[in-house]
Amino acid sequence: MAAVCGGYAKHSKLGVRAAFIIRFAAKPNSTWPSLKFHPIVRKMKSIQTPLLAYVVASATLLFSAATAQAQEIKGDAKAGQGKASLCIGCHGIQGYQASFPEIYKVPKISGQGGKYIIAALNAYKKGDRKHPTMRGISETLSDQDMADLAAYYEVHGRVEGTSLPAQPAKTPAPAVVALLQKGACVSCHGNNFAMPIDPTYPKIAGQYNDYLFVALKAYKVEGNAKVGRANGIMGGIAKQFTNAELKAMAGYISTVDGDLKTVPQSRFR
């Protein structure tokens, strides 16, 4: 779920296969002829309720195995601080709002996982996430630039000695509980929505409500050259829900205590 699963799954054979099966699992009554009699699919149809959580976790392992093959570039937080001038004009202002494709607060990125930040920037750069401003910025960044920025924002605003509870302190309404279970959100983002099982998946606890809603809706978009997010895992999950249901989930997750924050920069205070 969320804001922001990494955009790489579709670029590897393992990722594509996992995402493809997840999308079928999300729509167990599909009549796709190529999968109709597949033994995995027949099994899926008999265990629909707990299935999605299991498949998402399995897909994560496949995805991690594929992406781990890429050479990792070590980021330098100090260097990233010097490069963050590209970012602070939006992400360094409390409550700053974007206007594409609709009005919403830009996401909190201080305290976000570094590998997720890299995954998100690459998704914008490749066009898997469609956003003209972010595409323009990401295209100017080298792999080292992304690693440095990620290292900087991962620790930016961190308060040493603090920790989050293993479970959210606030209990969601029963209807929201059912939605979160249907989406198997904790299977990727952790029980407190701040401890993703894969570092390329985002922390979403405490993220802005309106940003989460816009991001989730974007995963449902297909065939639009200007709007949307291409991610097989999140697409399959988000399409199960109405926009009203996505909004309800986003509303709850935004109230959960998390590491994410917007740290005002000195020039904008």
Secondary structure, DSSP 8 states (H G I E B T S, - for coil): --TT--S-GGGSHHHHHHHHHHHHHHSTT---TTTTT-HHHHHHHHSHHHHHHHHHHHHHHHHHHHHTTS------HHHHHHHTHHHHHHHTSTT-EE-SSS-EE----BT--HHHHHHHHHHHHHTSB--HHHHHHHTT--HHHHHHHHHHHHHTT--TT----SS-SS---HHHHHHHHHHTTHHHH-TTSSS-SSTTS---TT--HHHHHHHHHHTT--S-SSS-B--HHHHHHHTTS-HHHHHHHHHHHTTS--S-B----GGG-
